[in-house]
């Protein structure tokens, strides 16, 4: 008989106009596109009413809409710890635009003027993990790409910068869990068929 170990289900918000344009979307509160709404509904179909001991959600609209459309809005607990990285002066800009002025720029290695350091984001991610571990059951986290990537690095005992190794598509679902007592990635970046 196998013993079920706790899992953290990471759900990135659905498509927005800014995510389609590959703009750094930190604290700007943009809505889902119609495609993003369809993606969120598809996430809900995939989860098929799965029960979670705790549902945490970023307070930003794109994450809240994804959570609601997936069928978990009533169960959601909003937490600022799941907010996306505060990109400071880079908010709304694309990487190619930033590299016109700073050719070697990367969000993973550069300091973020008027925003958060990667260490600050890592501390928020660690707080989410610690909160989830206090719950006796699986936890759903509705959030944002960079934050969830950094949270994954922290889950695995890696530095926050290792989040650069984990790509997440819009409305993707990933599962962090255990193999025996070792923290692992059980599933990663699973997308869902959108019915039209």
C-alpha positions as CSV (number, residue, x, y, z in Angstrom):
1,X,0.0,0.0,0.0
2,X,1.4,3.4,-1.0
3,X,1.2,6.4,1.3
4,X,0.1,9.6,-0.3
5,X,2.6,12.5,0.2
6,X,1.5,16.1,0.0
7,X,1.5,17.7,-3.4
8,X,1.7,21.4,-4.4
9,X,-0.3,22.0,-7.6
10,X,1.0,25.1,-9.5
11,X,-1.4,26.7,-11.9
12,X,-0.1,29.7,-13.9
13,X,-2.8,32.2,-15.0
14,X,-4.2,32.1,-18.5
15,X,-3.2,34.2,-21.4
16,X,-3.2,38.0,-21.2
17,X,-2.5,40.6,-23.9
18,X,0.8,41.3,-22.2
19,X,1.8,37.7,-21.9
20,X,1.2,37.2,-25.7
21,X,3.4,40.3,-26.3
22,X,6.0,38.9,-24.0
23,X,6.0,42.0,-21.8
24,X,7.2,41.8,-18.3
25,X,3.9,41.8,-16.4
26,X,4.6,42.1,-12.7
27,X,2.1,44.2,-10.7
28,X,0.1,45.7,-13.6
29,X,-3.4,44.2,-13.2
30,X,-4.3,43.0,-16.7
31,X,-7.3,40.8,-17.4
32,X,-7.3,37.5,-19.3
33,X,-8.0,37.5,-23.0
34,X,-10.9,35.4,-24.3
35,X,-8.3,32.7,-25.1
36,X,-7.0,33.0,-21.5
37,X,-10.6,32.5,-20.2
38,X,-10.9,29.4,-22.3
39,X,-7.6,28.1,-21.0
40,X,-8.7,28.6,-17.4
41,X,-12.0,26.7,-18.0
42,X,-9.9,23.9,-19.6
43,X,-7.7,23.8,-16.4
44,X,-10.9,23.4,-14.4
45,X,-12.0,20.5,-16.6
46,X,-8.6,18.9,-16.2
47,X,-8.8,19.2,-12.4
48,X,-12.3,17.8,-12.5
49,X,-13.3,19.2,-9.1
50,X,-10.2,17.8,-7.4
51,X,-10.3,18.6,-3.6
52,X,-7.5,20.7,-2.1
53,X,-6.8,21.2,1.6
54,X,-5.9,24.8,0.7
55,X,-6.2,27.0,-2.3
56,X,-3.9,30.0,-2.4
57,X,-4.1,32.7,-5.1
58,X,-2.4,35.8,-6.1
59,X,-4.6,38.9,-5.7
60,X,-4.0,40.0,-9.2
61,X,-6.9,39.8,-11.6
62,X,-5.4,37.4,-14.1
63,X,-4.7,34.8,-11.4
64,X,-8.1,35.4,-9.6
65,X,-10.0,35.0,-12.9
66,X,-8.1,31.8,-13.7
67,X,-8.9,30.4,-10.2
68,X,-12.5,31.4,-10.5
69,X,-13.0,30.0,-14.0
70,X,-11.2,26.8,-13.0
71,X,-13.8,26.3,-10.3
72,X,-11.9,27.3,-7.2
73,X,-12.8,30.9,-6.7
74,X,-14.9,30.3,-3.6
75,X,-12.2,28.3,-1.9
76,X,-9.4,30.7,-2.7
77,X,-7.3,32.5,-0.1
78,X,-5.6,35.5,-1.6
79,X,-2.0,36.1,-0.6
80,X,0.5,38.8,-1.6
81,X,3.2,36.2,-1.4
82,X,2.0,34.8,-4.7
83,X,2.2,38.2,-6.5
84,X,4.4,38.2,-9.6
85,X,7.9,39.6,-9.3
86,X,7.9,43.4,-9.0
87,X,9.9,44.3,-12.2
88,X,10.3,48.0,-11.3
89,X,11.5,50.1,-14.2
90,X,11.2,47.0,-16.5
91,X,7.4,46.6,-16.0
92,X,5.7,46.4,-19.4
93,X,8.9,46.1,-21.4
94,X,10.0,43.1,-23.4
95,X,13.5,41.6,-23.0
96,X,14.5,42.7,-26.6
97,X,13.5,46.3,-25.7
98,X,15.6,46.2,-22.5
99,X,18.5,44.7,-24.4
100,X,18.7,47.7,-26.7
101,X,20.1,49.6,-23.8
102,X,21.6,46.7,-21.8
103,X,22.7,44.0,-24.3
104,X,23.5,41.3,-21.8
105,X,20.4,41.9,-19.6
106,X,18.6,39.0,-18.0
107,X,15.9,39.3,-15.3
108,X,17.7,36.3,-13.6
109,X,21.0,38.2,-13.1
110,X,20.3,41.9,-13.3
111,X,19.4,44.1,-10.4
112,X,15.8,45.4,-10.7
113,X,15.7,49.1,-10.2
114,X,12.6,50.2,-8.1
115,X,11.5,46.6,-7.9
116,X,12.3,43.4,-6.1
117,X,15.5,41.5,-5.9
118,X,15.4,37.8,-6.8
119,X,16.3,37.1,-3.2
120,X,13.1,39.0,-2.1
121,X,11.0,36.9,-4.5
122,X,12.7,33.8,-3.2
123,X,11.7,34.7,0.4
124,X,8.1,35.1,-0.6
125,X,8.2,31.8,-2.4
126,X,9.6,30.1,0.6
127,X,6.9,31.5,2.8
128,X,4.3,30.0,0.4
129,X,6.0,26.6,0.7
130,X,6.1,26.9,4.5
131,X,2.4,27.8,4.6
132,X,1.5,24.9,2.3
133,X,3.5,22.4,4.4
134,X,1.5,23.3,7.5
135,X,-1.6,22.0,5.8
136,X,-2.6,18.3,6.0
137,X,-3.2,17.7,2.3
138,X,-2.6,18.9,-1.2
139,X,-2.4,22.6,-2.0
140,X,-3.3,24.5,-5.2
141,X,-1.3,27.7,-6.0
142,X,-2.7,30.0,-8.6
143,X,0.0,32.4,-9.6
144,X,2.5,33.7,-12.1
145,X,5.3,32.3,-14.2
146,X,8.4,33.8,-12.6
147,X,7.1,33.4,-9.0
148,X,6.1,29.8,-9.6
149,X,9.4,29.0,-11.3
150,X,11.3,30.5,-8.3
151,X,9.0,28.6,-5.9
152,X,9.9,25.4,-7.7
153,X,13.7,26.1,-7.3
154,X,13.1,26.7,-3.6
155,X,11.1,23.5,-3.3
156,X,14.0,21.5,-4.8
157,X,16.5,23.2,-2.5
158,X,18.1,25.2,-5.3
159,X,18.8,29.0,-5.3
160,X,16.1,31.2,-6.7
161,X,18.2,31.9,-9.8
162,X,17.6,28.2,-10.8
163,X,14.0,29.2,-11.6
164,X,15.4,30.2,-15.0
165,X,15.6,26.5,-15.9
166,X,11.8,25.9,-15.6
167,X,9.6,27.3,-18.4
168,X,5.9,27.7,-17.8
169,X,3.3,28.3,-20.4
170,X,0.1,30.2,-19.8
171,X,-2.6,28.2,-17.9
172,X,-0.1,25.4,-17.4
173,X,-0.3,23.0,-14.5
174,X,2.7,21.5,-12.6
175,X,2.9,19.3,-9.6
176,X,5.6,19.3,-6.9
177,X,5.7,16.3,-4.7
178,X,7.9,13.6,-3.3
179,X,9.6,10.5,-4.4
180,X,9.9,8.7,-1.1
181,X,11.3,11.6,1.1
182,X,13.0,13.5,-1.7
183,X,11.2,16.6,-3.1
184,X,10.7,16.3,-6.8
185,X,8.8,17.7,-9.8
186,X,6.0,15.1,-10.5
187,X,4.6,16.9,-13.5
188,X,5.7,20.0,-15.4
189,X,4.1,22.6,-17.6
190,X,1.1,20.6,-18.6
191,X,-1.2,22.5,-20.9
192,X,-4.9,21.8,-21.5
193,X,-7.0,21.5,-24.6
194,X,-9.2,24.5,-25.1
195,X,-12.6,23.6,-26.6
196,X,-14.1,26.1,-28.9
